[in-house]
């Protein structure tokens, strides 16, 4: 996803659903840093929160691709993505 597409998503889809006091967690994806994204979130009274990058050298925080926790995270992300696209199963 590129910056303009993400900004359009935030303005047209996400922002209308936000309520004062909501928190929007964003990672280090370049599209999350596009001008206007934070402003659209703050304008609705929500709080943008940058997810701190996890250092790959921290043994307790690394998950291998075969880890059950990793698969659960991937499945959750895919479910959320389908939901936001209107394809909830």
C-alpha positions in Angstrom: 0.0 0.0 0.0 1.3 3.4 -0.9 1.0 6.7 1.0 -1.8 8.3 -1.0 -3.9 5.1 -0.8 -3.4 4.8 2.9 -4.3 8.5 3.5 -7.5 8.0 1.5 -8.3 4.9 3.6 -7.8 6.8 6.8 -9.9 9.8 5.7 -12.7 7.9 4.1 -12.9 4.6 6.0 -11.1 4.8 9.4 -11.7 8.4 10.5 -15.5 8.2 10.3 -15.5 5.3 12.7 -13.2 6.9 15.3 -14.5 8.3 18.6 -12.8 10.7 21.0 -10.3 8.8 23.1 -9.8 6.0 20.6 -6.2 4.9 20.0 -4.9 4.1 16.5 -1.7 2.0 16.6 0.6 2.4 13.6 3.9 0.7 12.9 6.8 1.9 10.8 5.2 1.3 7.4 6.2 4.3 5.3 2.5 4.8 4.3 1.7 5.5 8.0 4.0 8.5 8.0 2.4 10.3 5.1 1.4 13.9 5.7 -2.2 14.2 6.7 -2.6 10.7 8.3 -1.9 11.8 11.9 -4.0 15.0 11.3 -7.0 13.0 10.2 -6.8 10.8 13.3 -6.3 13.6 15.7 -9.1 15.7 14.1 -11.5 13.0 15.3 -10.3 13.1 18.9 -8.3 9.9 18.6 -4.7 9.4 19.5 -2.2 8.0 17.0 0.3 5.8 18.7 3.5 4.7 17.0 4.3 1.0 17.7 7.9 0.8 18.8 10.0 -1.4 16.5 11.1 -4.6 18.2 14.8 -5.2 18.0 15.5 -8.4 16.1 18.4 -9.1 18.4 16.2 -9.4 21.5 15.8 -13.2 21.9 12.6 -13.0 24.0 10.8 -11.0 21.3 11.7 -13.1 18.2 9.1 -15.5 16.8 10.1 -18.0 14.2 7.7 -18.5 11.2 6.8 -21.9 12.6 5.9 -20.6 16.0 2.2 -21.1 17.0 2.2 -17.5 18.3 3.4 -16.2 14.9 0.7 -18.1 13.1 -2.0 -16.7 15.5 -0.7 -13.2 14.9 -0.8 -13.7 11.1 -4.3 -15.2 11.3 -5.6 -12.3 13.4 -4.0 -9.8 11.0 -5.6 -11.5 8.0 -9.0 -11.6 9.8 -8.8 -7.9 10.5 -7.8 -7.1 7.0 -10.7 -9.1 5.6 -13.1 -7.4 8.0 -11.9 -3.9 6.9 -12.3 -4.9 3.2 -15.9 -6.1 4.0 -15.1 -9.8 3.5 -15.5 -11.0 7.0 -16.0 -14.7 7.3 
